[in-house]
Amino acid sequence: MKLSEQVKPISYLKNNTSKVFKEVREKREPYFITQNGEAKVVVQDIRDYEKTQETLALLKILAHGEKQFAEGKYVDADVAFSQLREELEQDES
């Protein structure tokens, strides 16, 4: 489906709700709903929405990690593993 075919006025959604829901579930492509000629709402399959949210969360984690690295807020892996080994050895004693 072309993106232009997925942009519909709110009246289309009102008159074809079942059809829109069925197509969104089956084709896994969102509908963009307009009101007074302006895009207002996206109708999206819940599984796709959840995947999008998970992806955004991962990107936020990556961005946070990059920021910390740029600020020098990190520990070299060799140092971190040495510290962990020392802590484990202390716990065993």
N, C-alpha and C positions, 0 to 999 in steps of 0.2 A: 504494500500500500504506500502510495506517495504521501509525503507529509501534508501536502495541500489537501488531500482527501481526508485527512484526520482532523482538520480544523472545521468545527461545526458550531453554529449558534446554539444558544441555550434552548431555543425552541425545538431544535432537532433532538437534543438530549431528552427533553420532556416528552416528545412524541415517539421516541425510539429507544427508550431506556433499556429494555430487554435486549434489543439488537446490539446496542453499544456495549453492554456488559458482556454479551456472548462473544463479540468480536475481540474485545480487549482480553478476555480470558484465553480464547483460542489462538489468536494471532500474536498475542503478547506485545501489541503495539498500543501506545497511549492515544487518547483523543484529547484534543485541545479545544476547550469550550470557550466561546466568546460571548460577551454581553455588551450590547451597544457597540459592536465592532471591535472591542478590545479583548484580548486574551485574558481570561480570568481564572480558569480552573483546568487542571490536567486530570483526566480519568485514566488510571493506570492499574494494571494487575498488581495485587498485593505482594505477590512473590517478587516481581520486578522492583517494587518500591522497597521491599526489605533488602534486596541485593544492593540497590542504590545506597541505602542507608549504611549498610555494612562497608561498602566501598568508601563512602565518605568518612566513616570512622577510621578506616585504615589509612586513608590519606592524611587525616588530621594527626594520627600517631606518627606517620612518617615526617610530616612537616614539623611536628614538635621535636622529633629526634634530630632533624637537620638543624633546627634552631639551636638546640642544646649543643650540638657538635660545633656549630659556628661560634658559639659563645665560650667554647673550651670546657664545657661541662660534661666531660666524659672521662672514663677510665680505660686505659689500654687493656685489651683482652688478657694479655699475659699477666698483668698486675691483678686484674679482677679474679682470674682463676687461682693465682697464688694466694690471694686473700681468702677465697673460699676454701682452699685446701687447708690453710692455717686454722680457719674457724672449725672445719670438720675435725681436724686433729685435736683441737682443744676440747671439742664436745666428746670425743672418744676417750679422753683422759679422765 
